[in-house]
Amino acid sequence: MVLLHVLFEHAAGYALFAVKEVEEIGMLLPQVEESVLNIGKFNNVVKLAAFFPFRSAQTALENINAISEGVVHADLKLFLETNLPPGGKKKQVLGVSDGKIGAALQEELGLSIQTTGVVLEVFRGVRLHFHSLVKGLTAQAASKAQLGLGHSYSRAKVKFNVNRADNMIIQSIALLDQLDKDINTFSMRVREWYGYHFPELVKIVTDNSTYCRMARLIGNRKELSEESLEALEEVVMDSAKAQAILEASRSSMGMDISPIDLINIESFSRRVISLAEYKLELAEYLRSKMGQVAPNLAALIGEVVGARLISHAGSLTNLAKYPASTVQILGAEKALFRALKTKGNTPKYGLIFHSTFIGRAAAKNKGRISRYLANKCSIASRIDCFSEVPTCVFGDKLRDQVEERLSFYETGEAPRKNLDVMKEAVIEAGEVAAEMKRKLEKKEKKRRKRERKLEALSTGEGEEEEEEEAKSNGKNDANGDAEAVVKKKKKKKREEEEMEVKVEVEAEAEPMNGAEDTPTTKRKKKKRGVEEEVVEEVVEEVKVEVKEEEQTPVTKKKKKRKSEAMEAEPVEEVTPEVTPETPQTEKKKKKKKMKTEDE
């Protein structure tokens, strides 16, 4: 007879065991406990009723996450409904290891759940002999499944939004506090060390980082002169202080210092200056991080104080869980417990004392404003922790409320109701969230376009590479054809040059042969010859320029020589034809010119 069923969750799947007999009275006896270790005896007590293996690692992770949160997964519900026998009048008893999942199963399926007594001893034996009770499952496979699921479950638990990492804020504010202490300690060391040489500088320059800059700039005080006054003003940002430093260096009571000691002081002060600069960078980083993680808390109480509250609470989630009364005295635990022990007055404020509101309030109103401010801090931290879209709208509204409360304590002017302020904040926050979603959608569209362009470019580059490979393969075959084409082009160029030379020779011969003709024909021939020569010269110059661009430097030189020879030939043509002309011919020339001008 089956007394109860036991649900066992393993990395490989769900298993349902039927418990036949069990020794409840002698359960804690050593003999009964040892019988659980023996697989033969344990098989007489427990028998596998059903097994549901997980299909994939993702399914296993989803089921285990649901169990850890106390939620009944759809796979678990189906498995139990299918394999648990109907109980009839009595409810079916199911043993589970976790009370949270037991309560969820009782509510979901209406089962009678048992988590104590015999169930724990049965679970001990099932956990030990699970790979033997399930057929086809080896110890090695079970251990691998457990290891893989353990890693994925841990990653899922540790997994967080990178932009909402409050751990970075905790580390940053801790480092910022440490840097403050270190810079102060190192600056005091520089003051003592350099004070032997220039003791008057300590009274003139009080700021630590400025003192280190001055020590590095001045070096040996005896070398300080009027020329270095501008540099001193740049560091001190005060002309009166710079003049005082210059005058003090001339009448200083300090001892002389060796160059080696001065080098060491300068190097140490340089390190202190770099630490001070890094502190400023870290403060800026903390400000930006608080704007991402807790914008409302930062807008209400400031980045540094808000970061201290998160650091002291351990995380933003822990701070959101704290009531306002705890937030109020957060950081003053020692004073609180001392007051409780001595039955004295409890502290009114802790870390929130560093905010500007409490300092501005009157002495009698400090407790009131600290309580009100802690209340608003608690609201802001909860909004930051559980809101999906981080905005500082609520923080600004809460800050305005604290300002109104301060003015109420001073002037008696009644502040606005919290309900009205929150309604306005909700409307504004909705508008801001919608705007942010639009921007995110635009960014996503741009990102997709870039990806498409990159894909298109990558495919185009692949095609170009294929074409280049095809061309490189076909180059060897086309080399012979290319050489033949080049030879043909060279032959054509030679023929064209020979034709040009022939035309020029004929042009030279025509005026020589026509010397016996009449004066009018001579003039006409001369004019035609001159016009043809000019046209030929222009054409040749154009050809030479085109050939110079296309051909190699060697061919350029050849063409230049030919063009020079061609230009020299017309000069030779004109010189033999110049003959002394009569006055009549000159008059006829003048008449012809006049006619051409009239036309």
C-alpha positions as CSV (number, residue, x, y, z in Angstrom):
1,M,0.0,0.0,0.0
2,V,1.3,3.4,-1.0
3,L,1.4,5.8,1.9
4,L,2.6,8.9,0.0
5,H,4.3,10.1,-3.1
6,V,7.5,12.1,-3.1
7,L,8.4,14.7,-5.8
8,F,12.1,14.9,-6.4
9,E,13.6,17.7,-8.6
10,H,16.8,16.8,-10.3
11,A,18.9,18.5,-13.0
12,A,17.9,15.7,-15.4
13,G,14.2,16.0,-14.8
14,Y,11.2,15.5,-12.4
15,A,10.9,12.2,-10.6
16,L,7.9,10.9,-8.7
17,F,8.5,8.1,-6.1
18,A,5.9,6.0,-4.4
19,V,6.7,5.2,-0.7
20,K,5.4,1.8,0.3
21,E,6.7,1.3,3.9
22,V,8.4,3.5,6.3
23,E,9.5,3.3,10.0
24,E,8.3,6.4,11.6
25,I,8.8,5.4,15.3
26,G,12.4,4.1,14.9
27,M,13.3,6.6,12.2
28,L,16.2,8.1,14.1
29,L,17.7,4.7,15.1
30,P,21.2,4.0,13.7
31,Q,20.0,0.7,12.1
32,V,17.2,2.5,10.2
33,E,19.5,5.3,9.1
34,E,22.0,2.8,7.8
35,S,19.3,0.9,5.9
36,V,18.8,4.0,3.7
37,L,22.4,3.7,2.6
38,N,21.8,0.2,1.2
39,I,20.2,0.3,-2.2
40,G,18.7,-3.2,-1.8
41,K,16.8,-2.3,1.4
42,F,15.9,1.2,0.1
43,N,14.3,-0.4,-3.1
44,N,11.8,-2.2,-0.8
45,V,10.7,1.1,0.7
46,V,10.7,3.4,-2.4
47,K,9.8,2.7,-6.0
48,L,10.0,5.0,-9.1
49,A,6.5,5.9,-10.3
50,A,7.3,8.3,-13.1
51,F,10.1,10.3,-14.6
52,F,9.9,13.4,-16.8
53,P,13.3,14.3,-18.4
54,F,14.0,17.9,-19.4
55,R,14.3,18.4,-23.1
56,S,17.1,21.0,-23.0
57,A,19.3,22.9,-20.6
58,Q,17.1,26.0,-21.2
59,T,14.0,24.1,-20.1
60,A,15.8,22.8,-17.0
61,L,16.9,26.3,-16.1
62,E,13.3,27.6,-16.5
63,N,11.9,24.9,-14.3
64,I,14.5,25.3,-11.6
65,N,14.0,29.1,-11.6
66,A,10.3,28.6,-11.2
67,I,10.8,26.1,-8.3
68,S,13.3,28.5,-6.5
69,E,10.7,31.3,-6.7
70,G,7.9,29.1,-5.5
71,V,6.0,29.1,-8.8
72,V,4.4,25.9,-10.3
73,H,5.8,25.5,-13.9
74,A,3.5,24.2,-16.6
75,D,5.7,21.1,-17.1
76,L,5.5,20.3,-13.4
77,K,1.7,20.8,-13.3
78,L,1.2,18.5,-16.3
79,F,3.6,15.9,-14.9
80,L,1.8,15.7,-11.5
81,E,-1.7,15.7,-13.1
82,T,-0.8,12.9,-15.4
83,N,1.1,10.6,-13.0
84,L,-0.5,11.2,-9.5
85,P,-3.3,8.6,-9.0
86,P,-6.8,10.0,-8.0
87,G,-7.2,10.1,-4.3
88,G,-10.9,9.6,-4.1
89,K,-12.4,10.9,-0.8
90,K,-9.0,11.4,0.8
91,K,-6.6,14.0,-0.7
92,Q,-3.4,12.6,-2.2
93,V,-0.4,13.2,0.0
94,L,2.7,14.6,-1.8
95,G,6.1,15.0,-0.1
96,V,8.2,17.9,-1.2
97,S,11.5,19.3,0.0
98,D,10.7,23.0,-0.1
99,G,7.8,24.5,1.8
100,K,7.4,27.4,-0.7
101,I,6.8,25.1,-3.7
102,G,4.6,22.9,-1.5
103,A,2.3,25.8,-0.7
104,A,2.1,26.7,-4.4
105,L,1.2,23.1,-5.3
106,Q,-1.4,22.9,-2.6
107,E,-3.1,26.1,-3.9
108,E,-2.8,25.1,-7.6
109,L,-3.7,21.4,-7.5
110,G,-5.4,21.0,-4.1
111,L,-3.0,18.4,-2.8
112,S,-2.1,17.5,0.8
113,I,1.5,18.5,1.1
114,Q,4.1,17.0,3.6
115,T,7.5,18.5,4.1
116,T,8.7,17.1,7.4
117,G,9.1,13.8,9.2
118,V,9.6,10.8,6.9
119,V,9.9,12.9,3.8
120,L,13.3,14.2,4.7
121,E,14.7,10.7,5.3
122,V,13.3,9.5,2.0
123,F,14.8,12.5,0.2
124,R,18.2,11.6,1.7
125,G,18.0,8.1,0.2
126,V,16.6,9.3,-3.2
127,R,19.4,11.9,-3.5
128,L,22.0,9.2,-2.8
129,H,20.6,6.5,-5.1
130,F,18.9,8.6,-7.8
131,H,21.1,7.3,-10.7
132,S,20.4,3.7,-9.7
133,L,16.6,4.2,-9.3
134,V,16.2,5.8,-12.8
135,K,16.9,3.4,-15.7
136,G,19.3,4.6,-18.3
137,L,20.9,7.3,-16.1
138,T,24.5,6.9,-15.0
139,A,26.2,8.6,-12.2
140,Q,28.5,10.4,-14.6
141,A,25.6,11.8,-16.7
142,A,23.8,12.9,-13.5
143,S,26.8,14.7,-12.2
144,K,27.3,16.5,-15.6
145,A,23.7,17.6,-15.7
146,Q,24.0,18.9,-12.1
147,L,27.2,20.8,-12.9
148,G,25.8,22.4,-16.1
149,L,22.5,23.4,-14.5
150,G,24.4,24.7,-11.4
151,H,26.5,27.0,-13.6
152,S,23.6,28.3,-15.7
153,Y,21.4,28.8,-12.6
154,S,24.2,30.8,-10.9
155,R,24.7,32.9,-14.0
156,A,21.0,33.6,-14.2
157,K,21.0,34.6,-10.5
158,V,24.0,36.9,-10.8
159,K,22.8,38.3,-14.2
160,F,21.9,42.0,-14.0
161,N,21.4,44.9,-16.2
162,V,24.8,46.5,-17.0
163,N,23.5,50.0,-16.9
164,R,21.7,49.4,-13.5
165,A,24.7,47.9,-11.6
166,D,24.6,49.3,-8.1
167,N,27.7,47.3,-7.2
168,M,29.8,49.8,-9.3
169,I,28.3,52.6,-7.2
170,I,29.2,50.9,-3.9
171,Q,32.8,50.4,-5.1
172,S,33.1,53.9,-6.4
173,I,31.9,55.7,-3.3
174,A,34.2,53.4,-1.2
175,L,37.2,54.3,-3.4
176,L,36.2,58.0,-3.3
177,D,36.3,58.0,0.5
178,Q,39.6,56.2,0.6
179,L,41.1,58.7,-1.9
180,D,39.9,61.6,0.3
181,K,41.8,60.1,3.3
182,D,44.9,59.3,1.2
183,I,45.1,62.7,-0.5
184,N,44.9,64.4,2.9
185,T,47.6,62.2,4.4
186,F,49.9,62.7,1.4
187,S,49.3,66.4,1.2
188,M,50.3,66.7,4.9
189,R,53.5,64.8,4.1
190,V,54.3,67.2,1.2
191,R,53.6,70.2,3.6
192,E,56.0,68.9,6.2
193,W,58.7,67.9,3.7
194,Y,58.6,71.1,1.6
195,G,58.0,73.3,4.7
196,Y,61.7,72.9,5.7
197,H,62.6,74.8,2.6
198,F,59.7,77.3,2.3
199,P,57.7,77.4,5.6
200,E,55.8,80.6,4.8
201,L,53.9,78.9,1.9
202,V,51.8,76.8,4.3
203,K,50.0,79.9,5.6
204,I,49.5,81.5,2.2
205,V,48.1,78.4,0.4
206,T,45.7,76.4,2.5
207,D,44.3,74.0,-0.1
208,N,46.1,70.6,-0.3
209,S,46.1,70.1,-4.1
210,T,47.0,73.7,-4.7
211,Y,49.9,73.5,-2.2
212,C,51.2,70.4,-4.1
213,R,51.0,72.3,-7.4
214,M,52.8,75.3,-5.9
215,A,55.6,73.1,-4.5
216,R,56.1,71.5,-7.9
217,L,56.0,74.8,-9.7
218,I,58.3,76.8,-7.3
219,G,60.9,74.2,-6.7
220,N,63.9,76.2,-5.3
221,R,62.5,79.4,-3.8
222,K,65.7,81.3,-4.6
223,E,65.1,80.9,-8.3
224,L,61.6,82.5,-8.0
225,S,61.5,85.9,-9.8
226,E,59.0,88.4,-11.3
227,E,58.9,86.4,-14.6
228,S,57.2,83.5,-12.8
229,L,54.5,85.7,-11.3
230,E,52.0,84.8,-14.2
231,A,52.5,81.1,-13.6
232,L,51.8,81.6,-9.9
233,E,48.6,83.5,-10.6
234,E,47.4,80.7,-12.9
235,V,47.8,78.1,-10.1
236,V,46.6,80.2,-7.2
237,M,43.9,82.1,-9.2
238,D,44.6,85.2,-7.2
239,S,47.1,88.0,-8.0
240,A,47.5,89.1,-4.4
241,K,48.4,85.6,-3.2
242,A,50.9,85.3,-6.0
243,Q,52.5,88.5,-5.0
244,A,52.6,87.5,-1.4
245,I,54.3,84.2,-2.3
246,L,56.9,86.1,-4.3
247,E,57.7,88.4,-1.5
248,A,57.8,85.6,1.1
249,S,60.3,83.7,-1.0
250,R,62.7,86.6,-0.9
251,S,62.6,86.9,2.9
252,S,62.0,83.2,3.8
253,M,63.5,81.6,6.9
254,G,63.6,78.2,5.4
255,M,66.8,76.1,5.0
256,D,68.5,75.5,1.7
257,I,67.7,72.3,-0.1
258,S,69.8,70.0,-2.3
259,P,68.7,69.3,-5.9
260,I,68.2,65.5,-5.1
261,D,65.8,66.3,-2.3
262,L,64.0,68.8,-4.5
263,I,63.5,66.1,-7.2
264,N,62.0,63.7,-4.7
265,I,59.6,66.3,-3.4
266,E,58.5,67.3,-6.9
267,S,57.9,63.6,-7.9
268,F,55.9,63.0,-4.8
269,S,53.8,66.1,-5.3
270,R,53.2,65.1,-8.9
271,R,51.7,61.8,-7.7
272,V,49.5,63.6,-5.2
273,I,48.3,66.0,-8.0
274,S,47.5,63.0,-10.2
275,L,45.5,61.4,-7.3
276,A,43.5,64.6,-6.9
277,E,42.8,64.7,-10.7
278,Y,41.7,61.0,-10.6
279,K,39.4,61.8,-7.6
280,L,37.6,64.4,-9.8
281,E,37.2,61.9,-12.6
282,L,35.9,59.3,-10.2
283,A,33.3,61.8,-8.8
284,E,32.2,62.5,-12.4
285,Y,31.9,58.8,-13.1
286,L,29.9,58.3,-9.9
287,R,27.6,61.1,-10.9
288,S,26.9,59.6,-14.3
289,K,26.4,56.1,-12.8
290,M,23.9,57.4,-10.2
291,G,22.0,59.1,-13.1
292,Q,21.6,55.6,-14.7
293,V,21.0,53.5,-11.6
294,A,19.1,55.8,-9.1
295,P,18.3,59.1,-10.9
296,N,15.4,60.0,-8.5
297,L,17.4,59.4,-5.4
298,A,20.3,61.4,-6.9
299,A,18.0,64.3,-7.8
300,L,16.4,64.3,-4.4
301,I,19.4,64.1,-2.0
302,G,22.5,64.3,-4.2
303,E,24.8,61.8,-5.9
304,V,27.3,61.4,-3.0
305,V,24.7,61.0,-0.2
306,G,22.6,58.7,-2.3
307,A,25.6,56.6,-3.1
308,R,26.5,56.4,0.6
309,L,22.9,55.2,1.4
310,I,23.1,52.5,-1.3
311,S,26.6,51.4,-0.1
312,H,25.5,51.3,3.6
313,A,22.3,49.3,2.7
314,G,24.3,46.8,0.5
315,S,22.3,47.4,-2.7
316,L,19.5,49.5,-4.1
317,T,17.1,46.6,-3.6
318,N,17.9,46.4,0.1
319,L,17.5,50.2,0.5
320,A,14.1,50.0,-1.2
321,K,13.0,47.4,1.3
322,Y,14.0,49.5,4.3
323,P,11.2,51.5,6.0
324,A,11.6,55.3,6.2
325,S,12.5,55.1,9.9
326,T,15.5,52.9,9.1
327,V,16.6,55.2,6.3
328,Q,16.5,58.1,8.7
329,I,19.1,56.7,11.1
330,L,21.1,54.7,8.5
331,G,24.7,55.3,9.4
332,A,24.0,56.1,13.1
333,E,23.7,52.5,14.4
334,K,26.2,53.0,17.2
335,A,24.5,56.0,18.6
336,L,21.1,54.2,18.3
337,F,22.2,51.2,20.3
338,R,24.1,53.3,22.8
339,A,21.0,55.3,23.4
340,L,18.8,52.2,23.7
341,K,21.3,50.7,26.2
342,T,21.6,53.9,28.3
343,K,17.9,54.8,27.8
344,G,18.9,58.1,26.4
345,N,17.7,60.1,23.4
346,T,17.9,58.2,20.1
347,P,19.6,59.9,17.1
348,K,17.5,62.0,14.7
349,Y,19.5,61.4,11.6
350,G,22.3,59.4,10.1
351,L,23.8,59.7,6.6
352,I,21.1,62.0,5.4
353,F,22.5,64.7,7.7
354,H,25.0,65.5,4.9
355,S,22.2,66.7,2.6
356,T,21.6,70.5,2.4
357,F,18.1,70.3,3.7
358,I,18.9,69.5,7.3
359,G,21.6,72.1,7.4
360,R,19.2,74.8,6.2
361,A,16.5,73.9,8.7
362,A,16.3,75.5,12.1
363,A,17.5,73.6,15.2
364,K,14.0,72.8,16.4
365,N,13.0,71.6,12.9
366,K,16.0,69.4,12.2
367,G,14.2,66.2,13.4
368,R,11.0,67.0,11.5
369,I,12.8,67.7,8.2
370,S,15.0,64.6,8.6
371,R,11.9,62.4,9.1
372,Y,10.2,64.0,6.1
373,L,13.4,63.6,4.0
374,A,13.8,60.0,4.9
375,N,10.2,59.3,3.9
376,K,10.9,60.9,0.4
377,C,14.2,59.0,0.1
378,S,12.4,55.7,0.7
379,I,9.9,56.5,-2.0
380,A,12.6,57.6,-4.5
381,S,14.6,54.4,-3.9
382,R,11.6,52.2,-4.5
383,I,10.8,54.0,-7.7
384,D,14.4,53.7,-8.9
385,C,14.5,50.0,-8.0
386,F,11.3,48.8,-9.6
387,S,10.8,51.2,-12.5
388,E,11.6,50.0,-16.0
389,V,12.6,53.3,-17.6
390,P,14.9,55.4,-15.3
391,T,13.8,59.1,-15.2
392,C,14.5,61.8,-12.6
393,V,11.0,63.3,-12.8
394,F,9.8,61.8,-9.5
395,G,13.1,62.9,-7.8
396,D,12.6,66.5,-8.9
397,K,9.0,66.6,-7.7
398,L,10.0,65.0,-4.3
399,R,12.8,67.6,-4.0
400,D,10.2,70.4,-4.6
401,Q,8.1,68.9,-1.9
402,V,10.9,69.0,0.6
403,E,11.6,72.6,-0.3
404,E,7.9,73.5,0.2
405,R,8.1,71.7,3.6
406,L,11.1,73.8,4.6
407,S,9.3,77.0,3.6
408,F,6.3,75.8,5.6
409,Y,8.4,75.5,8.7
410,E,9.8,79.0,8.2
411,T,6.9,81.0,6.8
412,G,3.8,78.9,7.5
413,E,2.9,78.6,3.8
414,A,0.9,75.4,3.3
415,P,2.6,72.9,0.9
416,R,0.8,71.1,-1.9
417,K,-0.8,67.7,-1.3
418,N,1.2,64.6,-2.1
419,L,-1.5,63.2,-4.3
420,D,-1.6,66.2,-6.6
421,V,2.2,66.2,-6.9
422,M,2.4,62.5,-7.7
423,K,-0.3,62.8,-10.4
424,E,1.7,65.5,-12.1
425,A,4.8,63.4,-11.8
426,V,3.1,60.3,-13.3
427,I,2.0,62.3,-16.4
428,E,5.4,63.8,-16.9
429,A,7.1,60.5,-16.4
430,G,4.8,58.9,-19.0
431,E,5.8,61.6,-21.5
432,V,9.5,61.2,-20.8
433,A,9.2,57.4,-21.1
434,A,7.5,57.7,-24.5
435,E,10.2,60.0,-25.7
436,M,12.9,57.7,-24.6
437,K,11.2,54.8,-26.3
438,R,11.0,56.7,-29.6
439,K,14.7,57.5,-29.4
440,L,15.5,53.8,-28.7
441,E,13.4,52.8,-31.7
442,K,15.3,55.3,-33.9
443,K,18.6,53.9,-32.7
444,E,17.4,50.4,-33.4
445,K,16.4,51.3,-36.9
446,K,19.8,53.0,-37.5
447,R,21.6,49.9,-36.2
448,R,19.6,47.6,-38.5
449,K,20.3,49.9,-41.5
450,R,24.0,49.7,-40.7
451,E,23.9,46.0,-40.4
452,R,22.2,45.7,-43.8
453,K,24.7,48.0,-45.4
454,L,27.6,46.0,-43.9
455,E,26.0,42.8,-45.3
456,A,25.6,44.3,-48.7
457,L,29.2,45.6,-48.7
458,S,30.5,42.1,-47.6
459,T,28.5,40.4,-50.4
460,G,29.8,43.0,-52.9
461,E,33.4,42.5,-51.8
462,G,33.0,38.8,-52.2
463,E,31.7,39.2,-55.8
464,E,34.6,41.6,-56.6
465,E,37.1,39.0,-55.3
466,E,35.6,36.4,-57.5
467,E,35.8,38.7,-60.5
468,E,39.4,39.5,-59.7
469,E,40.2,35.8,-59.4
470,A,38.5,35.2,-62.8
471,K,40.5,38.0,-64.3
472,S,43.8,36.7,-62.9
473,N,43.1,33.3,-64.2
474,G,42.3,34.7,-67.7
475,K,45.3,37.0,-67.8
476,N,47.7,34.3,-68.9
477,D,45.4,33.4,-71.8
478,A,44.9,37.0,-72.9
479,N,48.6,38.0,-72.8
480,G,49.2,37.0,-76.4
481,D,46.2,38.9,-77.7
482,A,47.2,42.0,-75.8
483,E,50.7,42.0,-77.3
484,A,49.2,41.7,-80.8
485,V,46.9,44.7,-80.2
486,V,49.8,46.8,-78.9
487,K,51.8,46.0,-82.1
488,K,48.9,47.0,-84.3
489,K,48.5,50.3,-82.5
490,K,52.2,51.1,-83.0
491,K,52.0,50.4,-86.7
492,K,49.0,52.7,-87.0
493,K,50.9,55.5,-85.3
494,R,53.9,55.1,-87.6
495,E,51.6,55.3,-90.7
496,E,49.9,58.4,-89.4
497,E,53.3,60.1,-88.8
498,E,54.5,59.2,-92.3
499,M,51.3,60.7,-93.8
500,E,51.8,63.9,-91.9
501,V,55.4,64.2,-93.2
502,K,54.2,63.7,-96.8
503,V,51.6,66.4,-96.4
504,E,54.2,68.8,-95.1
505,V,56.6,68.1,-98.0
506,E,53.8,68.7,-100.5
507,A,52.9,72.0,-98.9
508,E,56.6,73.0,-99.2
509,A,56.8,72.0,-102.8
510,E,53.6,73.9,-103.9
511,P,54.9,77.5,-103.3
512,M,58.3,76.6,-104.9
513,N,56.6,75.2,-108.1
514,G,54.3,78.2,-108.4
515,A,57.0,80.8,-108.4
516,E,56.6,81.5,-112.2
517,D,52.8,82.3,-111.8
518,T,51.4,85.7,-111.8
519,P,51.7,88.0,-108.7
520,T,48.0,87.5,-107.7
521,T,48.3,83.7,-107.8
522,K,51.5,83.9,-105.8
523,R,49.8,86.0,-103.1
524,K,46.8,83.5,-102.9
525,K,49.1,80.6,-102.7
526,K,51.2,82.3,-100.0
527,K,48.0,83.0,-97.9
528,R,46.7,79.4,-98.3
529,G,50.1,78.0,-97.4
530,V,50.4,80.2,-94.3
531,E,46.8,79.2,-93.2
532,E,47.5,75.5,-93.8
533,E,50.7,75.7,-91.8
534,V,48.9,77.4,-88.9
535,V,46.2,74.8,-88.8
536,E,48.7,72.0,-89.1
537,E,50.7,73.4,-86.2
538,V,47.6,73.7,-84.0
539,V,46.6,70.1,-84.8
540,E,50.1,68.8,-84.2
541,E,50.3,70.6,-80.8
542,V,47.0,69.0,-79.7
543,K,48.2,65.5,-80.9
544,V,51.5,65.9,-79.0
545,E,49.7,66.9,-75.8
546,V,47.3,63.9,-76.0
547,K,50.2,61.5,-76.8
548,E,52.3,62.9,-73.9
549,E,49.5,62.0,-71.5
550,E,49.0,58.5,-72.8
551,Q,52.6,57.4,-73.6
552,T,55.6,56.7,-71.5
553,P,58.3,59.3,-70.7
554,V,60.5,57.9,-73.5
555,T,57.9,58.4,-76.2
556,K,57.3,61.9,-74.8
557,K,60.9,62.9,-75.6
558,K,60.6,61.5,-79.2
559,K,57.4,63.5,-79.8
560,K,58.9,66.7,-78.5
561,R,61.8,66.3,-80.9
562,K,59.4,65.7,-83.8
563,S,57.2,68.7,-82.9
564,E,60.3,71.0,-82.6
565,A,61.4,69.8,-86.1
566,M,57.9,70.5,-87.5
567,E,57.9,74.0,-86.1
568,A,61.3,74.7,-87.6
569,E,60.2,73.7,-91.1
570,P,57.6,76.5,-91.7
571,V,60.3,79.0,-90.9
572,E,62.4,77.6,-93.7
573,E,59.4,77.8,-96.1
574,V,58.7,81.5,-95.4
575,T,62.3,82.7,-95.6
576,P,63.1,81.8,-99.3
577,E,59.8,83.3,-100.5
578,V,60.4,86.8,-99.1
579,T,61.2,89.1,-102.2
580,P,61.4,92.8,-102.5
581,E,57.9,94.0,-103.5
582,T,57.1,97.0,-105.6
583,P,55.0,100.0,-104.4
584,Q,52.1,98.8,-106.6
585,T,51.9,95.5,-104.9
586,E,51.9,97.3,-101.5
587,K,49.0,99.5,-102.6
588,K,47.0,96.5,-103.7
589,K,47.6,94.8,-100.4
590,K,46.3,97.9,-98.5
591,K,43.2,97.9,-100.7
592,K,42.5,94.3,-100.0
593,K,42.9,94.8,-96.3
594,M,40.4,97.7,-96.4
595,K,37.9,95.5,-98.2
596,T,38.2,92.7,-95.8
597,E,37.7,95.1,-92.9
598,D,34.6,96.6,-94.5
599,E,33.2,93.2,-95.1
